[in-house]
Amino acid sequence: MVQTKKIALYMLVVFVLYTIITDPDRSADLVQIGFEGVASAAQGVGDFMSALIR
């Protein structure tokens, strides 16, 4: 089981590196979308906490 996890992690790292090397513009777009999603989620949590305080 541990060996399978190592192989899966290795394959994921290789895939990410391959994607970054072959199409860096698309990779940058995907990272930006991810950060926007995290920022939006943090904003939602902040709004929720502010509503609880009021």
PyMOL commands that set and color helices and strands:
alter all, ss='L'
color gray80, all
select helices_A, chain A and resi 2-22+24-53
alter helices_A, ss='H'
color red, helices_A
deselect
rebuild
show_as cartoon
